[in-house]
Amino acid sequence: MKTYDRHEKRYRGWMPDHIREMAIDAHEEYPDKRLVIHFMQPHTPYIGPKADEVRGRLQDEHGMQFKKMNIIHGEESSEESELNFSQLRNAAEKGYIANDTLHELYRENLEIVLDEVKHLLEEINGKSVISSDHGELLGDGDGWFMPKAYGHPGNVYSPELRFVPWLEVESNNRRDIVS
């Protein structure tokens, strides 16, 4: 099995292309096992050209820093300030990003990961299930009966958070699984 050093895993471990590569390696090393492969996207932090452009604009216009992306790029965060956010979603909560822009960033993240899932399904055999561990609120809520919320807070019940997708991808070539 290919090994990944801690530095690479820490900074790239959640990137979808890296997860796909590790999944293919595990699929080849354990041909008689089922695998659970967990891609982080479309969860934050958002990646992709649109997300990079929005982060750059917010940095130029407001001096914002985004801690998670600094860590990903191996940089130290600048001094703490009220404009030093963990992720773009936090900037949306504070009103620096419109909710429709946040939806675009979420969609971009989803498209990036689905492209990697497509490539993964071309490389592995056996039945696959594509699902999610939770949904994500992107400024959803009417402000009256449900406060506007972001992310996946534990004290909020909404269909967007609680109902997750389940897509089964059948394969003619099934693996023989051994316990």
Secondary structure, 3 states (H helix, E strand, C coil): CCCCCHHHHHHHCCCHHHHHHHHHHHHHHCCCCCCCCCCCCCCCCCCCHHHHHHHHHHHHHHCCEEHHHHHHCCCCCCCCCCCEECCHHHHHHCCCCCHHHHHHHHHHHHHHHHHHHHHHHHHCCCCEEEECCCCCEEEECCCCCCCCEEECCCCCCCHHHHCCCEEEECCCCCCCCCC
